[in-house]
Amino acid sequence: MNKKLLVIPAMLLSFSAAFAQQTVASPKTTEDNKKNVVTPIDSIELPQSMTTDIDSILSKWHAQQFVKVDSSYEAFDESSSFTDKEYIDRLTAMPTVMEMTYNPAVRKMIDFYTGSNRKKVAFMLGAANFYMPIFEEALDAYGLPLELKYLPVIESALDPTAQSRVGAVGLWQFMLTPAKLMGLENNSLIDDRRDPIKASWAAARYLKELYGIFGDWNLVIAAYNCGPNNVNKAIHRAGGVKDYWAIYNYLPRETRGYVPAFIAANYVMNYYCEHGIAPMKADLSLTSDTIEISNRIHFKQIEGITNVPIEEIRALNPQYKADIIPGGGRYTLRLPIKGLNAFIDRGDSAYQYMADTYLTNRKTVEVPEEKTMAETTATTTTVVEAPSRKRTRAIRKKALSKHTIRKGDTLLSIASRYGVTVKQLKKMNGIKGHSIRAGKSLKIGK
């Protein structure tokens, strides 16, 4: 999705020499009036999902756990090729409302999917078993063509954790600002763009709005990629004609490849058998359901209660960024049916299970009472300041009970050392004169 605010950068893919010489006639422009502009189809930019390494997708936990190669399906060599007429007949036979035209740009995208992207198509065919019903429900609710369910194929390769280099997120690759405009929440705990259900309904709303603007599905697809402003500019530069292929050369390069990629995605997801592509098996908890969460809870608590591994909880609930569901009745938890029933059976006690261990943020905290200046000064002096010599002597006087007279001691030196007067020292020890003898003990203090 690349609409100024919804941007997915794409990598450049050069056409082969066979297509480099092909041309597409553009409509008349204001500058040259009746002179046609002809632009070579010498390059095309792909959506990022088409250039993502499939091994990076398959290395993710959810793919490793839930998608497997179907050994019962016999694939054949990827070198299979068909004539233009065969492609045209197949596209025409598809039960679609949207126009599925054929030309060298579409052929190039089909070749890309059925060639170097075969393994990615096999993964998407497996993942489609889980995601396509979600997409279809949202699209059908808004009265939109169901073939739009293949938009996430070119947006994210059906990877719910996909994130573009510029921050587009999720199956439908929403950027943050338009996602919020479509009602998707994003904060430190939640990113609804990662929620397959909420993001699908938001995408359906957005697509319906775009159709209200352009009234043409190819232009809607183009606007989903580069934004309605860029499509409107292209229409004006093309003399006002509202036809994707007529404004093709006035669109950003990545958008020139976007509609052909969408047509190719529809083709390959329907005719993969003809190209010997073996779908992977998807075991992503097809029998799962959701429940509203009334209080804050951590995934580790849910794991302990239901015995559903935390990795599976994350895979089924990718919208929660920190493994915490805020609660409050606005948020849902999706689990396999067995695990969900175990959670429901615990009732409200589920939220108390090991809450002190996993939910450590304090709800309340006491503020210390304000101290007087004198109390503050006294506390500070005792803790921070080094005691004065006089205070040290006083402390020692209180702590010690006697002093053993050493050679050279005098009553004055001993009194000064302990912070008392000679008179006090003599009184404490019953000394009448000034003579003291080494080795004797003197009482210090009361």
C-alpha positions in Angstrom: 0.0 0.0 0.0 1.7 3.2 -1.2 -0.5 6.2 -0.9 1.9 8.9 0.3 0.8 7.9 3.8 0.5 4.3 2.9 3.8 3.5 1.2 5.6 0.3 0.4 8.9 0.9 -1.3 9.5 -1.6 -4.1 12.6 -3.0 -5.8 13.2 -2.5 -9.5 12.9 -5.5 -11.8 14.0 -5.0 -15.5 12.0 -6.7 -18.2 13.8 -9.2 -20.4 14.9 -8.1 -23.8 11.8 -9.8 -25.3 9.5 -7.3 -23.6 11.9 -4.3 -23.5 10.9 -3.4 -27.0 7.2 -3.5 -26.3 5.4 -0.1 -26.2 2.2 1.2 -24.7 0.5 4.1 -26.4 -0.5 6.9 -24.0 -3.3 9.3 -24.5 -2.8 12.8 -25.8 -1.3 15.3 -23.5 -1.9 19.0 -23.1 1.6 19.9 -24.2 1.7 18.1 -27.5 -2.1 18.3 -28.2 -2.7 15.6 -30.9 0.7 14.0 -30.7 0.6 10.5 -29.0 3.3 9.8 -26.4 4.7 6.3 -26.6 6.6 5.0 -23.6 8.7 1.8 -23.7 7.9 -0.9 -21.1 11.5 -1.3 -20.2 11.2 -1.6 -16.4 8.7 -2.2 -13.7 8.8 -2.0 -9.9 7.4 -4.8 -7.8 5.5 -4.6 -4.5 7.9 -5.5 -1.7 6.2 -8.8 -1.0 7.2 -10.1 -4.4 10.8 -9.5 -3.7 10.9 -10.8 -0.1 12.9 -13.9 0.3 10.5 -16.8 0.9 13.0 -18.5 3.2 12.8 -15.4 5.5 9.0 -16.0 5.7 9.3 -19.7 6.2 11.8 -19.2 9.0 9.3 -17.4 11.2 7.7 -19.4 14.0 4.1 -19.4 12.7 5.2 -20.6 9.3 7.3 -23.4 10.7 4.6 -24.6 12.9 1.5 -24.3 10.7 2.6 -24.6 7.1 3.9 -27.9 5.8 4.8 -29.3 2.3 2.0 -31.5 1.0 3.8 -34.7 -0.1 0.6 -36.1 -1.6 0.6 -33.3 -4.3 2.7 -34.0 -7.3 4.4 -30.9 -8.7 6.0 -30.7 -12.1 8.7 -28.7 -13.8 8.5 -24.9 -13.5 9.5 -24.5 -17.1 5.9 -25.1 -18.3 4.7 -22.2 -20.4 1.5 -21.3 -22.2 0.5 -19.2 -25.1 -1.0 -15.7 -24.8 -4.3 -17.1 -25.9 -4.3 -19.6 -23.1 -3.7 -16.9 -20.5 -6.4 -14.7 -22.0 -8.9 -17.5 -22.0 -8.2 -18.4 -18.4 -8.4 -14.8 -17.2 -11.6 -14.3 -19.1 -13.1 -17.5 -17.6 -12.6 -16.3 -14.0 -15.8 -15.3 -12.3 -14.8 -11.7 -11.5 -16.5 -8.3 -11.5 -13.1 -6.6 -11.9 -11.5 -6.4 -15.3 -8.8 -8.9 -15.7 -7.0 -7.7 -18.8 -3.9 -9.3 -20.4 -0.8 -7.6 -21.8 3.0 -8.0 -21.6 3.1 -6.4 -18.2 0.5 -8.9 -16.8 2.4 -11.8 -18.6 5.6 -10.7 -16.9 4.0 -10.8 -13.5 2.5 -14.2 -14.1 5.9 -15.5 -15.2 7.4 -14.0 -12.0 4.9 -15.8 -9.8 5.0 -19.1 -11.6 8.8 -19.0 -12.0 11.1 -17.7 -9.3 8.2 -17.2 -6.8 6.7 -20.7 -7.0 7.7 -21.5 -3.5 6.1 -18.3 -2.2 2.9 -19.1 -4.1 2.9 -22.6 -2.5 3.1 -20.9 1.0 0.3 -18.4 0.2 -2.0 -21.2 -1.1 -1.6 -22.9 2.3 -2.0 -19.8 4.3 -5.1 -18.8 2.2 -7.1 -21.6 3.9 -7.0 -19.6 7.1 -7.0 -16.0 5.9 -9.3 -16.0 2.8 -12.5 -16.6 4.7 -11.7 -13.6 6.9 -11.0 -11.4 3.8 -14.2 -12.6 2.1 -16.4 -11.9 5.1 -15.3 -8.2 5.3 -15.4 -7.6 1.5 -18.9 -9.2 1.2 -20.2 -7.1 4.1 -19.3 -4.0 2.2 -20.6 -5.3 -1.1 -17.1 -5.4 -2.7 -15.8 -7.8 -5.4 -14.4 -10.9 -3.7 -11.4 -10.9 -6.0 -10.0 -8.1 -3.8 -9.1 -10.8 -1.3 -5.9 -11.3 -3.3 -4.7 -7.8 -2.5 -2.8 -9.1 0.6 -1.1 -11.5 -1.7 0.8 -8.7 -3.3 0.9 -6.5 -0.2 2.3 -9.0 2.4 2.5 -12.4 0.7 0.0 -13.4 3.4 2.5 -12.9 6.2 0.7 -11.4 9.1 4.0 -10.2 10.7 5.1 -8.4 7.5 6.6 -4.9 8.0 7.9 -2.8 5.2 11.0 -0.7 5.3 8.9 2.4 5.8 6.7 1.0 8.5 3.7 -0.4 6.7 2.4 -3.3 8.8 0.3 -6.4 8.6 -1.5 -8.4 5.9 -2.9 -5.3 4.3 0.2 -3.2 4.9 -1.4 -0.1 6.5 0.7 2.8 7.4 0.0 4.3 10.9 -1.9 7.5 10.0 -4.4 6.1 7.5 -4.8 3.1 9.8 -6.0 5.4 12.6 -8.3 7.1 10.1 -9.9 3.7 9.4 -10.4 3.1 13.1 -7.4 0.9 13.8 -5.8 1.4 17.3 -2.1 1.7 17.8 -0.3 2.2 21.2 2.4 0.6 23.3 0.4 -2.6 23.7 -1.9 -2.8 20.6 -1.3 -2.6 16.9 -4.6 -3.4 15.1 -2.9 -3.4 11.8 -1.6 -6.8 12.7 -5.1 -8.1 13.6 -6.2 -10.0 10.5 -9.9 -9.4 11.2 -9.8 -5.7 12.2 -7.3 -4.9 9.4 -9.5 -6.6 6.8 -12.6 -4.7 7.8 -10.6 -1.4 7.8 -9.2 -2.3 4.3 -12.7 -3.0 3.0 -13.9 0.4 4.3 -11.0 2.1 2.6 -11.5 0.3 -0.7 -15.2 1.2 -0.7 -14.3 4.9 -0.1 -11.8 4.8 -3.0 -14.5 3.3 -5.3 -16.8 6.1 -4.3 -14.1 8.5 -5.6 -13.1 6.8 -8.9 -15.9 4.4 -9.8 -13.4 2.1 -11.5 -11.7 -0.9 -9.8 -8.4 -0.7 -11.6 -8.1 2.9 -10.5 -9.1 1.9 -7.0 -6.2 -0.7 -7.0 -3.8 1.9 -8.3 -4.9 4.4 -5.6 -4.5 1.8 -2.9 -0.9 1.6 -3.9 0.1 5.2 -4.6 -2.7 7.2 -3.1 -5.8 8.9 -4.7 -3.9 12.2 -5.2 -1.3 10.6 -7.5 -4.1 8.8 -9.5 -6.0 12.1 -9.9 -2.8 13.8 -11.1 -2.3 11.1 -13.7 -5.9 11.4 -14.8 -5.5 15.2 -15.4 -2.2 14.7 -17.2 -3.9 12.2 -19.5 -6.5 14.7 -20.5 -9.2 13.6 -18.0 -9.7 10.0 -19.1 -10.5 7.6 -16.3 -8.8 4.4 -17.4 -5.9 2.8 -15.7 -4.2 1.6 -18.9 -4.7 5.0 -20.5 -3.0 6.8 -17.6 -0.4 4.0 -17.1 2.6 6.1 -18.2 1.6 9.0 -15.9 1.6 6.9 -12.8 4.5 6.2 -10.4 6.6 3.3 -11.7 5.7 1.0 -8.8 2.0 1.6 -9.5 2.5 0.6 -13.1 3.5 -2.8 -11.8 0.8 -2.9 -9.1 -2.4 -3.6 -11.2 -0.5 -6.2 -13.4 0.7 -7.8 -10.2 -2.9 -7.9 -8.8 -4.2 -9.5 -12.0 -1.3 -12.0 -11.9 -2.1 -12.8 -8.2 -5.7 -13.6 -9.1 -4.5 -15.8 -12.0 -1.9 -17.8 -10.1 -4.1 -18.3 -7.0 -6.7 -19.9 -9.3 -4.5 -21.7 -11.9 -1.6 -22.9 -9.8 -2.4 -26.5 -10.7 -1.8 -25.8 -14.4 1.7 -24.6 -13.5 2.5 -27.5 -11.2 2.6 -25.5 -8.0 2.0 -27.7 -4.9 0.1 -25.9 -2.1 1.6 -26.2 1.3 -0.7 -27.5 4.1 -1.9 -25.0 6.7 -2.7 -26.2 10.2 -3.1 -22.8 11.7 -5.9 -23.7 14.2 -8.7 -23.4 11.7 -11.1 -24.3 14.5 -10.4 -21.3 16.7 -12.7 -18.7 18.1 -12.5 -15.4 20.1 -13.7 -14.2 23.5 -13.8 -10.6 24.9 -11.3 -10.0 27.7 -12.6 -8.1 30.7 -9.3 -7.5 32.5 -5.7 -7.1 31.8 -3.9 -10.4 31.3 -0.5 -11.7 30.1 0.0 -14.4 27.5 2.0 -16.4 30.0 -1.1 -16.5 32.3 -3.2 -17.7 29.3 -0.6 -20.3 28.5 -0.6 -21.7 32.0 -4.4 -21.9 32.1 -5.0 -23.4 28.7 -1.8 -25.3 27.9 -1.7 -23.5 24.5 1.9 -22.7 23.8 2.7 -19.0 24.0 4.0 -19.0 20.4 0.6 -20.2 19.2 -1.1 -17.6 21.2 1.1 -14.9 19.6 0.4 -16.4 16.1 -3.3 -16.2 16.7 -3.2 -12.8 18.3 -0.5 -10.8 16.5 -2.0 -7.4 17.3 -0.7 -7.6 20.9 2.8 -6.2 20.8 3.9 -6.9 24.4 2.1 -10.2 25.2 -0.4 -8.3 27.2 -4.1 -7.8 26.5 -5.4 -4.6 28.1 -8.9 -5.9 28.8 -11.9 -3.7 29.5 -14.2 -5.5 27.1 -12.8 -3.9 24.0 -10.2 -6.5 23.2 -10.5 -10.1 22.1 -8.4 -13.3 22.6 -8.4 -15.9 19.9 -7.5 -19.5 20.9 -8.1 -23.0 19.6 -11.6 -24.2 20.7 -10.2 -26.6 23.4 -8.0 -23.9 24.9 -10.7 -21.3 24.7 -13.1 -23.6 26.6 -10.5 -24.1 29.3 -10.1 -20.4 29.6 -13.8 -19.8 29.9 -14.2 -22.5 32.5 -11.8 -20.6 34.8 -14.1 -17.6 34.9 -12.9 -14.5 36.5 -10.2 -16.4 38.4 -8.3 -16.7 35.1 -7.2 -13.1 35.5 -5.8 -13.8 39.0 -3.7 -16.7 38.0 0.0 -15.7 38.6 -1.0 -12.1 38.1 1.6 -10.9 40.6 4.3 -12.6 38.6 3.4 -11.4 35.1 1.6 -8.1 35.7 4.1 -6.2 37.8 3.0 -2.6 37.0 1.6 -1.2 40.3 -2.0 0.1 40.3 -1.5 2.5 43.2 1.5 3.8 45.2 1.6 5.8 48.4 3.2 9.2 48.4 5.5 9.8 51.5 4.2 12.4 53.9 5.8 15.8 53.6 8.4 16.4 56.3 9.2 19.7 58.0 12.4 21.6 57.1 13.9 20.6 60.5 13.1 16.9 59.9 14.5 17.0 56.4 17.7 18.7 57.5 18.2 16.2 60.4 17.6 13.3 58.1 19.9 14.7 55.4 22.7 15.5 57.9 22.6 12.0 59.4 22.6 10.2 56.0 24.6 12.4 53.7 26.9 14.7 55.7 30.0 13.5 57.4 29.7 14.0 61.1 31.8 16.8 62.7 34.6 16.0 65.1 32.5 17.1 68.0 29.6 14.9 66.9 32.0 12.0 66.4 33.3 12.4 69.9 29.7 12.5 71.3 28.8 9.3 69.4 31.9 7.6 70.6 31.2 8.7 74.2 27.8 7.1 74.0 29.0 4.0 72.4 32.0 3.3 74.7 32.0 2.3 78.4 35.7 2.7 79.3 39.0 3.9 78.1 42.3 2.1 78.8 44.9 4.7 79.7 47.9 4.6 77.4 51.3 6.0 77.9 51.3 9.8 77.2 47.5 10.2 77.9 46.4 13.0 80.0 43.0 13.8 81.5 42.7 16.7 79.1 43.6 14.6 76.0 41.2 11.9 77.0 38.4 14.4 77.8 38.9 16.1 74.5 38.8 12.8 72.6 35.4 11.8 74.0 33.8 15.2 74.0 33.6 15.7 77.8 35.2 18.1 80.2 38.1 17.2 82.5 35.7 17.9 85.4 33.2 15.4 84.1 35.8 12.8 83.5 37.3 13.2 87.0 33.8 13.0 88.5 32.9 9.8 86.6 36.1 8.1 87.8 36.4 9.6 91.3 39.7 11.3 90.5 40.7 14.1 92.8 44.1 15.1 91.4 45.5 15.2 87.9 47.6 12.0 87.9 46.6 9.0 85.9 48.6 5.8 85.3 48.9 3.8 82.0 47.1 0.5 82.0 44.3 1.7 84.2 40.7 2.0 82.8 38.5 5.1 82.9 34.8 5.0 82.6 33.4 7.1 79.8 29.7 8.1 79.7 27.0 7.4 82.3 
